[in-house]
Amino acid sequence: MVLWVADCIEHVLALFKEKHPHGNRPQKAIEACRAWVVTGVFKMTLIRRVLFDFHAAARQAKDKLVCFATRAAGHAVAISHVPTHSIGTSIYAIKAGAAKTGNQSDGLATEHEWQLQRLSEYAKIESYKQFLLWCFFIFF
């Protein structure tokens, strides 16, 4: 689940970088998620500090795309203590994709389809089958 949300953020990271070339918060969230999977170490004090930073940055964002990408990254980091934050990551990444296209329905559908495809690739791994079932009920 953590790897999937890291992929979701990474998929919209280029959109974020176009609007905010010097911002590195989403990239730090991706790195933190992937490091957590490898090491198993993710301290709650770090999580809280990162989450407060992400929420502050999202509130300060003047552009919707930057706000949505930042919130997606914040939810990804929060998965370590509440797995359902993966849905927040997914939703905000979808909104970032839609903000980029300017066509809400096309952007939503395109990003949603990409996420489901990526999720199905993880579902081929035994440990992700339960997660895929859970996501199916949420997405449909």
Wavefront OBJ file of the C-alpha trace (Angstrom):
o trace
v 0.000 0.000 0.000
v 2.824 2.394 0.867
v 4.614 1.690 -2.386
v 1.408 2.268 -4.349
v 0.795 5.685 -2.781
v 4.441 6.610 -3.362
v 3.830 5.765 -7.019
v 0.657 7.899 -7.022
v 2.595 10.910 -5.747
v 5.448 10.298 -8.130
v 2.994 10.154 -11.030
v 1.856 13.748 -10.351
v 5.247 15.005 -9.141
v 6.172 16.366 -12.563
v 2.980 18.443 -12.489
v 3.956 19.813 -9.091
v 7.495 20.595 -10.288
v 6.145 22.593 -13.255
v 4.354 24.944 -10.865
v 6.822 24.817 -7.973
v 10.270 23.934 -9.381
v 12.137 24.350 -6.111
v 9.626 22.521 -3.921
v 10.813 19.170 -2.628
v 8.116 18.159 -0.137
v 6.407 15.544 -2.342
v 9.778 14.021 -3.249
v 10.652 13.795 0.456
v 7.348 11.983 1.077
v 8.140 9.473 -1.670
v 11.592 8.868 -0.214
v 10.198 8.519 3.317
v 7.568 5.997 2.196
v 10.029 3.866 0.271
v 12.609 3.996 3.068
v 9.955 2.900 5.551
v 9.169 -0.176 3.432
v 12.852 -1.103 3.272
v 13.870 -0.358 6.877
v 10.602 -0.681 8.764
v 11.624 2.424 10.737
v 9.217 5.329 10.818
v 9.034 7.331 14.028
v 5.809 9.030 15.052
v 7.624 12.258 15.971
v 8.961 12.442 12.411
v 5.527 11.659 10.975
v 3.857 14.442 12.960
v 6.517 16.990 12.043
v 6.260 16.087 8.340
v 2.444 16.117 8.424
v 2.256 19.567 10.005
v 4.739 20.811 7.407
v 2.666 19.357 4.542
v -0.604 20.801 5.828
v 0.947 24.240 6.289
v 2.386 24.135 2.768
v -0.967 23.068 1.297
v -2.777 25.913 3.063
v -0.208 28.408 1.743
v -0.336 27.124 -1.840
v -1.768 29.656 -4.254
v -2.226 27.069 -6.999
v -4.723 24.182 -6.728
v -2.367 21.708 -8.348
v 0.400 22.476 -5.830
v -2.113 22.248 -2.974
v -3.463 18.879 -4.145
v 0.000 17.369 -4.752
v 1.150 18.541 -1.327
v -1.907 17.079 0.377
v -1.424 13.798 -1.507
v 2.126 13.598 -0.196
v 1.008 14.387 3.353
v -1.571 11.607 3.299
v 1.058 9.193 1.997
v 3.268 9.837 4.994
v 0.254 9.429 7.313
v -0.321 5.862 6.103
v 2.227 4.704 8.633
v -0.257 5.261 11.441
v -3.635 5.073 9.623
v -3.742 2.936 6.451
v -6.918 4.579 5.161
v -4.871 7.705 4.394
v -4.022 5.880 1.169
v -7.425 6.950 -0.099
v -6.560 10.588 0.663
v -3.364 10.220 -1.345
v -5.265 8.699 -4.224
v -7.989 11.343 -4.229
v -5.604 14.302 -4.019
v -3.361 12.842 -6.741
v -6.438 12.448 -8.948
v -7.417 16.060 -8.220
v -3.874 17.200 -9.105
v -4.114 15.361 -12.416
v -7.483 16.990 -13.118
v -6.145 20.441 -12.203
v -3.366 19.993 -14.750
v -5.638 19.141 -17.662
v -8.141 21.906 -17.093
v -10.838 19.398 -18.077
v -12.091 18.054 -14.785
v -13.752 14.876 -16.052
v -10.921 13.878 -18.417
v -8.267 14.571 -15.794
v -10.129 12.646 -13.120
v -10.739 9.652 -15.360
v -7.168 9.526 -16.673
v -5.499 9.671 -13.265
v -8.027 7.274 -11.712
v -7.423 4.745 -14.488
v -3.642 5.027 -14.071
v -3.941 4.427 -10.324
v -6.136 1.358 -10.774
v -3.726 -0.066 -13.348
v -0.772 0.470 -11.009
v -2.703 -1.012 -8.121
v -3.527 -4.103 -10.177
v 0.201 -4.585 -10.810
v 0.790 -4.646 -7.058
v -2.190 -6.974 -6.649
v -0.224 -9.687 -8.422
v 1.902 -9.838 -5.284
v 0.172 -12.026 -2.694
v 0.279 -9.461 0.135
v -1.574 -6.916 -1.976
v -4.607 -9.063 -2.803
v -6.429 -8.048 0.372
v -5.621 -4.405 -0.262
v -6.934 -4.612 -3.818
v -10.215 -6.033 -2.576
v -10.482 -3.233 -0.026
v -9.767 -0.611 -2.724
v -12.325 -2.132 -5.039
v -15.050 -1.413 -2.509
v -13.871 2.161 -2.033
v -13.375 3.032 -5.695
v -16.573 1.442 -6.966
l 1 2 3 4 5 6 7 8 9 10 11 12 13 14 15 16 17 18 19 20 21 22 23 24 25 26 27 28 29 30 31 32 33 34 35 36 37 38 39 40 41 42 43 44 45 46 47 48 49 50 51 52 53 54 55 56 57 58 59 60 61 62 63 64 65 66 67 68 69 70 71 72 73 74 75 76 77 78 79 80 81 82 83 84 85 86 87 88 89 90 91 92 93 94 95 96 97 98 99 100 101 102 103 104 105 106 107 108 109 110 111 112 113 114 115 116 117 118 119 120 121 122 123 124 125 126 127 128 129 130 131 132 133 134 135 136 137 138 139 140
